[in-house]
């Protein structure tokens, strides 16, 4: 636990901001040193073009799933930042493209329509236009109304067009002598930055997962129905003592011999990881999770991860409050098995009894409050500030971990804010891919 030292999440955010600021300063310096364009409009267009390239590279790094960042910030927050950077990139690209056409139209004393057609015949400009078009398509399918209507696999497949945009943008910038080759330093800087971003993405998304699966050879050893709609899958493998997994994290699971390759689901580790094996527990919420109870023993599993910052790495206080709802108990169960120090209180919103959780809390010498029944029966919201204070009087002195359905999680976080629980003591993570 940490009371006076820098938290891992703060260290990671500081490192990210330092990276962003340093590269922004370098790009601004390159823009100034390269001199003006053919007219003032094209000069401003170049400014937006340079920053569009930088945003595109930031986009890569945010989804590269770099372990150091993921363990400290969490995939959910990195994905949210990726989304907002993406929409900033969209408007930056559109502004750059519009100003380029306007600048050349002013220079040639021609209409913007004629200029656009003329520029489309120039290879460098055509590549930029195609990259911009791909960015617009990706932004459109990522708006909430469209995203909610698309199956994840379809959305993800279309989203991979971002890599096409990256390739087009890279060649486009390479052919623009006013940016990539304006000086020896500019050339070295852009090559290093592009190679670093592509290298990070390749390492985090391809090399590390492939290496881990070849090294550990994950295999299903048991499939145990926990109830009518909940099932646990036990997975073993080689050298699991070297797998950098912690209780509270999740993995992205595929069972290629049972399902097709592309269905992938993020499931939490429902037991503390050990050299003997891993366990995932899932509720049948879709075809992939419902089909887990039919996975044959001996099936090879393809595992990406572990991912997530929902771990004891971020503890700051001696006491811990674990709040779970429904199947959100799975990472909490794992943390109960791992934790060995400090006073623990568990609030579990569940329909019925929870013997397994009761047993684990008893082993830890902690306290369990089962919140059962309908919300209307409580008189006040079960996770409202009054009820939280009544059940856990010293809530402001504890680290609080929250995992459950989105509405429940939002209610808990709202109650904690009203109670003025310090933000550094509150830990919540959305286990998902997009």
C-alpha positions as CSV (number, residue, x, y, z in Angstrom):
1,X,0.0,0.0,0.0
2,X,1.1,3.6,-0.6
3,X,0.3,6.7,1.4
4,X,3.0,9.2,0.4
5,X,4.7,7.9,-2.7
6,X,3.7,8.5,-6.3
7,X,0.9,6.1,-7.4
8,X,1.6,3.9,-10.5
9,X,-1.3,5.5,-12.3
10,X,0.1,9.0,-11.6
11,X,3.6,7.9,-12.8
12,X,2.1,6.5,-16.0
13,X,0.0,9.6,-16.7
14,X,3.0,11.9,-16.0
15,X,5.1,9.8,-18.5
16,X,2.3,10.0,-21.1
17,X,1.9,13.8,-20.7
18,X,5.7,14.3,-20.9
19,X,5.8,12.2,-24.1
20,X,2.9,14.2,-25.6
21,X,4.3,17.6,-24.6
22,X,7.8,16.8,-25.8
23,X,6.7,15.6,-29.2
24,X,4.3,18.6,-29.6
25,X,7.1,21.0,-28.9
26,X,9.3,19.2,-31.4
27,X,6.6,19.3,-34.1
28,X,6.0,23.0,-33.4
29,X,9.7,23.7,-33.8
30,X,9.8,21.8,-37.0
31,X,6.8,23.7,-38.3
32,X,8.5,27.1,-37.6
33,X,11.9,26.0,-38.9
34,X,10.5,24.7,-42.2
35,X,9.3,28.2,-43.1
36,X,6.1,29.4,-44.8
37,X,4.2,27.6,-47.5
38,X,3.3,29.0,-50.9
39,X,0.7,31.2,-49.3
40,X,-0.7,31.8,-45.8
41,X,-3.5,29.3,-46.2
42,X,-1.2,26.5,-47.2
43,X,1.1,27.4,-44.2
44,X,-1.8,26.9,-41.8
45,X,-2.8,23.7,-43.7
46,X,0.8,22.4,-43.1
47,X,0.4,23.2,-39.4
48,X,-2.7,21.0,-39.2
49,X,-1.1,18.3,-41.3
50,X,1.8,17.9,-39.0
51,X,-0.4,17.7,-36.0
52,X,-2.7,15.2,-37.7
53,X,0.3,12.9,-38.2
54,X,1.2,13.3,-34.5
55,X,-2.3,12.5,-33.4
56,X,-2.4,9.4,-35.7
57,X,0.8,8.1,-34.0
58,X,-0.7,8.8,-30.6
59,X,-3.7,6.7,-31.6
60,X,-1.4,3.8,-32.3
61,X,0.3,4.0,-29.0
62,X,-3.0,4.2,-27.0
63,X,-4.2,0.8,-28.5
64,X,-0.8,-0.9,-28.6
65,X,-1.6,-2.6,-25.3
66,X,1.8,-1.9,-23.8
67,X,1.9,-3.8,-20.5
68,X,3.5,-1.0,-18.5
69,X,0.7,1.4,-19.4
70,X,-2.1,-1.1,-19.3
71,X,-1.3,-2.3,-15.7
72,X,-1.2,1.3,-14.5
73,X,-3.9,3.0,-16.4
74,X,-6.2,0.2,-17.6
75,X,-7.4,-0.7,-21.1
76,X,-10.8,1.0,-20.5
77,X,-9.3,4.4,-19.9
78,X,-6.8,4.1,-22.7
79,X,-9.6,3.1,-25.0
80,X,-11.6,6.2,-24.0
81,X,-8.6,8.4,-24.7
82,X,-8.2,6.6,-28.0
83,X,-11.8,7.5,-28.9
84,X,-11.4,11.2,-28.0
85,X,-8.1,11.5,-29.8
86,X,-9.8,9.8,-32.8
87,X,-12.5,12.5,-33.1
88,X,-9.9,15.2,-32.6
89,X,-7.9,13.6,-35.4
90,X,-11.0,13.6,-37.6
91,X,-11.5,17.3,-37.3
92,X,-7.8,18.0,-37.7
93,X,-7.6,15.9,-40.9
94,X,-10.7,17.6,-42.3
95,X,-9.4,21.0,-41.5
96,X,-6.0,20.2,-43.1
97,X,-7.7,18.8,-46.3
98,X,-10.0,21.8,-46.6
99,X,-7.2,24.3,-46.2
100,X,-5.0,22.5,-48.7
101,X,-7.8,22.7,-51.4
102,X,-8.6,26.3,-50.4
103,X,-4.9,27.3,-50.5
104,X,-4.3,25.9,-54.0
105,X,-7.6,27.3,-55.2
106,X,-6.5,30.7,-54.1
107,X,-3.0,30.2,-55.6
108,X,-4.4,29.2,-59.0
109,X,-7.4,31.5,-58.9
110,X,-9.7,28.4,-59.5
111,X,-12.8,27.0,-57.8
112,X,-12.4,24.6,-55.0
113,X,-14.1,21.9,-57.0
114,X,-11.7,22.2,-59.9
115,X,-8.8,22.3,-57.5
116,X,-10.0,19.2,-55.7
117,X,-10.1,17.3,-59.0
118,X,-6.7,18.5,-60.0
119,X,-5.1,17.6,-56.7
120,X,-6.6,14.1,-56.9
121,X,-4.3,13.5,-59.9
122,X,-1.2,14.2,-57.8
123,X,0.0,11.0,-56.1
124,X,0.9,12.6,-52.8
125,X,-2.4,14.4,-52.6
126,X,-4.4,11.4,-53.6
127,X,-2.8,9.3,-50.9
128,X,-3.7,12.0,-48.4
129,X,-7.3,12.1,-49.6
130,X,-7.7,8.4,-49.4
131,X,-6.3,8.4,-45.8
132,X,-8.7,11.2,-44.9
133,X,-11.6,9.2,-46.4
134,X,-10.7,6.2,-44.3
135,X,-10.5,8.3,-41.1
136,X,-14.0,9.7,-41.9
137,X,-15.4,6.2,-42.3
138,X,-13.9,4.9,-39.1
139,X,-15.2,8.0,-37.2
140,X,-18.7,7.5,-38.6
141,X,-18.9,3.8,-37.5
142,X,-17.6,4.8,-34.1
143,X,-20.4,7.2,-33.3
144,X,-22.6,5.8,-30.6
145,X,-25.8,5.3,-32.7
146,X,-23.9,3.2,-35.4
147,X,-21.5,1.5,-32.9
148,X,-24.5,0.1,-30.9
149,X,-26.1,-1.4,-34.0
150,X,-23.0,-3.2,-35.2
151,X,-21.8,-6.6,-33.8
152,X,-18.4,-6.2,-32.2
153,X,-16.6,-8.4,-34.8
154,X,-18.1,-6.3,-37.7
155,X,-17.2,-3.0,-36.0
156,X,-13.7,-4.3,-35.2
157,X,-13.1,-5.5,-38.7
158,X,-14.0,-2.1,-40.2
159,X,-12.0,-0.4,-37.5
160,X,-8.9,-2.2,-38.7
161,X,-9.1,0.1,-41.7
162,X,-7.2,2.5,-39.5
163,X,-4.1,0.6,-40.4
164,X,-4.8,1.3,-44.0
165,X,-5.1,5.0,-43.2
166,X,-1.8,4.8,-41.3
167,X,0.0,3.3,-44.3
168,X,-1.5,5.9,-46.7
169,X,-0.7,8.7,-44.3
170,X,2.9,7.5,-43.9
171,X,3.5,7.5,-47.7
172,X,1.7,10.8,-48.1
173,X,3.9,12.4,-45.5
174,X,7.0,10.7,-46.9
175,X,6.3,12.4,-50.3
176,X,5.7,15.8,-48.8
177,X,9.1,17.3,-48.9
178,X,8.1,20.3,-46.7
179,X,7.6,18.0,-43.6
180,X,9.5,14.7,-43.8
181,X,12.7,16.0,-45.5
182,X,12.7,19.7,-44.5
183,X,15.9,19.0,-42.6
184,X,18.1,16.1,-41.5
185,X,16.7,16.4,-37.9
186,X,13.1,16.3,-39.3
187,X,13.8,13.2,-41.3
188,X,15.4,11.4,-38.4
189,X,12.6,12.5,-36.0
190,X,9.7,11.4,-38.1
191,X,11.4,8.0,-39.0
192,X,12.1,7.3,-35.3
193,X,8.6,8.3,-34.2
194,X,6.8,6.2,-36.9
195,X,9.1,3.2,-36.3
196,X,8.5,3.5,-32.5
197,X,4.7,3.7,-32.9
198,X,4.6,0.8,-35.4
199,X,7.0,-1.2,-33.3
200,X,5.0,-0.7,-30.1
201,X,1.8,-1.8,-31.9
202,X,3.4,-4.8,-33.4
203,X,5.0,-5.9,-30.1
204,X,1.9,-5.4,-28.0
205,X,-0.8,-6.7,-30.4
206,X,1.1,-9.5,-32.2
207,X,4.5,-10.5,-31.0
208,X,3.8,-10.7,-27.2
209,X,0.5,-12.6,-27.6
210,X,1.9,-15.1,-30.1
211,X,5.0,-15.6,-28.0
212,X,3.0,-16.1,-24.8
213,X,0.7,-18.7,-26.3
214,X,3.5,-20.6,-27.9
215,X,5.4,-20.5,-24.6
216,X,2.6,-21.4,-22.2
217,X,0.4,-23.6,-24.5
218,X,-2.9,-22.9,-22.7
219,X,-5.3,-25.9,-22.6
220,X,-8.7,-26.3,-21.1
221,X,-8.7,-28.9,-18.2
222,X,-12.2,-28.6,-16.9
223,X,-15.6,-26.9,-17.6
224,X,-17.8,-26.6,-14.5
225,X,-21.4,-25.2,-14.6
226,X,-21.8,-22.9,-11.6
227,X,-25.6,-22.4,-12.2
228,X,-28.0,-22.4,-15.1
229,X,-26.4,-19.4,-16.8
230,X,-22.9,-19.3,-15.2
231,X,-20.0,-21.5,-16.1
232,X,-16.3,-21.7,-15.1
233,X,-13.5,-22.8,-17.4
234,X,-10.2,-24.0,-16.0
235,X,-7.1,-23.5,-18.1
236,X,-3.6,-24.8,-17.5
237,X,-0.4,-24.5,-19.3
238,X,3.4,-24.6,-19.1
239,X,5.5,-22.2,-17.0
240,X,2.5,-20.3,-15.6
241,X,4.6,-19.1,-12.8
242,X,6.2,-16.8,-15.3
243,X,2.9,-15.4,-16.6
244,X,2.6,-11.8,-15.3
245,X,-1.0,-12.1,-14.2
246,X,-2.6,-10.6,-11.0
247,X,-5.9,-11.1,-9.4
248,X,-8.5,-8.7,-10.7
249,X,-7.2,-8.6,-14.3
250,X,-8.9,-10.0,-17.4
251,X,-7.8,-11.8,-20.5
252,X,-9.2,-11.9,-24.0
253,X,-10.1,-15.5,-24.6
254,X,-10.5,-17.5,-27.9
255,X,-11.1,-21.2,-28.3
256,X,-10.3,-21.7,-32.0
257,X,-10.9,-25.5,-31.9
258,X,-14.4,-25.0,-30.5
259,X,-15.5,-21.6,-32.0
260,X,-14.3,-19.7,-35.1
261,X,-11.1,-17.8,-34.7
262,X,-12.6,-14.3,-34.7
263,X,-15.0,-14.4,-31.7
264,X,-13.1,-12.9,-28.8
265,X,-14.4,-12.2,-25.3
266,X,-12.9,-10.4,-22.3
267,X,-13.4,-12.5,-19.2
268,X,-12.0,-11.7,-15.8
269,X,-9.8,-14.2,-13.9
270,X,-12.2,-15.5,-11.3
271,X,-9.4,-17.0,-9.2
272,X,-6.0,-15.7,-8.2
273,X,-3.7,-16.9,-10.9
274,X,-1.3,-19.6,-9.9
275,X,1.3,-22.0,-11.4
276,X,-1.4,-24.6,-11.5
277,X,-3.7,-22.8,-13.8
278,X,-6.2,-20.0,-14.5
279,X,-10.0,-19.8,-14.2
280,X,-12.5,-17.7,-16.0
281,X,-16.2,-17.5,-14.9
282,X,-18.7,-16.1,-17.3
283,X,-22.5,-15.5,-17.5
284,X,-24.3,-16.5,-20.6
285,X,-24.9,-13.0,-22.1
286,X,-24.3,-13.9,-25.7
287,X,-23.6,-16.8,-28.0
288,X,-19.9,-16.9,-27.3
289,X,-20.3,-16.9,-23.5
290,X,-23.2,-19.2,-23.6
291,X,-21.2,-21.7,-25.6
292,X,-18.4,-21.9,-23.0
293,X,-20.2,-24.8,-21.2
294,X,-19.7,-26.9,-24.4
295,X,-16.0,-26.3,-24.8
296,X,-14.4,-29.8,-24.7
297,X,-11.7,-30.6,-22.2
298,X,-8.3,-30.6,-23.9
299,X,-9.2,-27.7,-26.3
300,X,-6.4,-25.3,-26.9
301,X,-7.1,-21.8,-25.7
302,X,-5.6,-18.6,-27.2
303,X,-5.2,-16.0,-24.5
304,X,-4.3,-12.4,-24.9
305,X,-3.3,-10.6,-21.8
306,X,-3.5,-10.3,-18.9
307,X,-4.8,-6.8,-19.0
308,X,-6.3,-4.3,-16.6
309,X,-5.4,-2.0,-13.7
310,X,-8.1,-3.4,-11.4
311,X,-5.4,-4.9,-9.0
312,X,-3.9,-4.4,-5.6
313,X,-1.0,-2.7,-7.3
314,X,-3.0,0.5,-6.8
315,X,-3.7,0.2,-3.1
316,X,-3.1,3.3,-1.0
317,X,-4.7,2.4,2.4
318,X,-4.6,-0.5,4.9
319,X,-8.3,-1.2,4.6
320,X,-10.2,-2.3,1.5
321,X,-13.8,-2.1,0.4
322,X,-14.7,-4.5,-2.5
323,X,-18.1,-3.7,-4.1
324,X,-19.5,-6.2,-6.7
325,X,-22.8,-6.8,-8.5
326,X,-23.8,-9.9,-10.4
327,X,-21.0,-11.5,-12.4
328,X,-18.8,-8.6,-11.4
329,X,-18.0,-10.7,-8.4
330,X,-15.5,-12.7,-10.5
331,X,-12.5,-10.3,-10.2
332,X,-13.4,-9.6,-6.6
333,X,-13.3,-13.3,-5.8
334,X,-9.8,-13.5,-7.3
335,X,-8.7,-10.5,-5.2
336,X,-10.0,-12.1,-2.1
337,X,-7.9,-15.1,-2.8
338,X,-4.8,-13.0,-3.4
339,X,-5.1,-10.4,-0.7
340,X,-3.3,-11.3,2.6
341,X,-3.1,-8.1,4.5
342,X,-5.5,-5.4,5.8
343,X,-9.1,-5.3,6.8
344,X,-11.6,-6.2,4.0
345,X,-15.3,-5.4,3.7
346,X,-17.3,-6.8,0.8
347,X,-20.6,-5.4,-0.5
348,X,-22.2,-7.9,-2.9
349,X,-25.4,-7.0,-4.8
350,X,-26.9,-10.4,-5.7
351,X,-30.3,-12.1,-6.1
352,X,-29.7,-14.9,-3.7
353,X,-27.1,-16.3,-1.3
354,X,-23.4,-16.5,-2.2
355,X,-21.8,-19.3,-0.3
356,X,-18.5,-19.2,-2.1
357,X,-18.0,-15.5,-1.5
358,X,-19.1,-15.9,2.1
359,X,-16.4,-18.6,2.6
360,X,-13.6,-16.5,1.0
361,X,-14.5,-13.5,3.1
362,X,-14.5,-15.7,6.3
363,X,-11.1,-17.0,5.4
364,X,-9.8,-13.5,5.1
365,X,-11.4,-12.5,8.4
366,X,-13.4,-9.8,6.7
367,X,-17.0,-8.7,6.7
368,X,-19.6,-9.5,4.0
369,X,-22.8,-7.5,3.4
370,X,-25.2,-9.2,0.9
371,X,-27.5,-6.8,-0.7
372,X,-30.4,-8.9,-2.0
373,X,-34.0,-8.1,-3.1
374,X,-35.4,-5.3,-5.2
375,X,-34.0,-1.8,-5.1
376,X,-37.5,-0.4,-4.0
377,X,-37.3,-2.5,-0.8
378,X,-34.3,-0.5,0.5
379,X,-36.1,2.9,0.7
380,X,-32.9,4.6,-0.4
381,X,-30.6,3.5,-3.2
382,X,-28.6,0.4,-2.0
383,X,-25.3,2.2,-3.0
384,X,-26.4,5.7,-2.2
385,X,-24.1,7.7,0.2
386,X,-26.4,7.0,3.2
387,X,-26.4,3.3,2.8
388,X,-22.6,3.1,2.1
389,X,-21.9,5.2,5.2
390,X,-24.2,3.0,7.3
391,X,-22.6,-0.3,6.1
392,X,-19.0,1.0,6.1
393,X,-18.6,3.9,8.4
394,X,-14.9,4.3,7.6
395,X,-15.4,4.2,3.8
396,X,-13.4,7.4,3.3
397,X,-10.4,5.6,4.9
398,X,-10.4,2.6,2.5
399,X,-9.4,1.8,-1.0
400,X,-12.7,1.0,-2.8
401,X,-12.8,-1.4,-5.8
402,X,-16.0,-1.5,-7.8
403,X,-17.1,-4.0,-10.4
404,X,-20.6,-4.6,-11.7
405,X,-23.2,-3.6,-14.3
406,X,-22.7,-0.1,-15.7
407,X,-25.8,1.3,-13.9
408,X,-24.7,-0.1,-10.6
409,X,-21.1,1.1,-11.0
410,X,-22.3,4.6,-11.9
411,X,-24.5,4.6,-8.8
412,X,-21.6,3.5,-6.5
413,X,-19.2,6.0,-8.0
414,X,-21.7,8.8,-7.5
415,X,-22.2,7.8,-3.9
416,X,-18.5,7.7,-3.3
417,X,-18.1,11.2,-4.7
418,X,-20.9,12.5,-2.4
419,X,-19.1,11.0,0.5
420,X,-15.8,12.7,-0.6
421,X,-13.8,9.5,-0.9
422,X,-10.5,10.6,-2.4
423,X,-10.3,9.8,-6.1
424,X,-7.0,8.1,-5.7
425,X,-8.7,5.5,-3.4
426,X,-11.4,4.6,-5.9
427,X,-10.7,1.9,-8.5
428,X,-13.2,0.9,-11.1
429,X,-12.7,-0.7,-14.5
430,X,-14.9,-1.5,-17.5
431,X,-13.9,-5.0,-18.8
432,X,-14.5,-4.7,-22.5
433,X,-12.9,-4.3,-25.9
434,X,-14.4,-1.2,-27.3
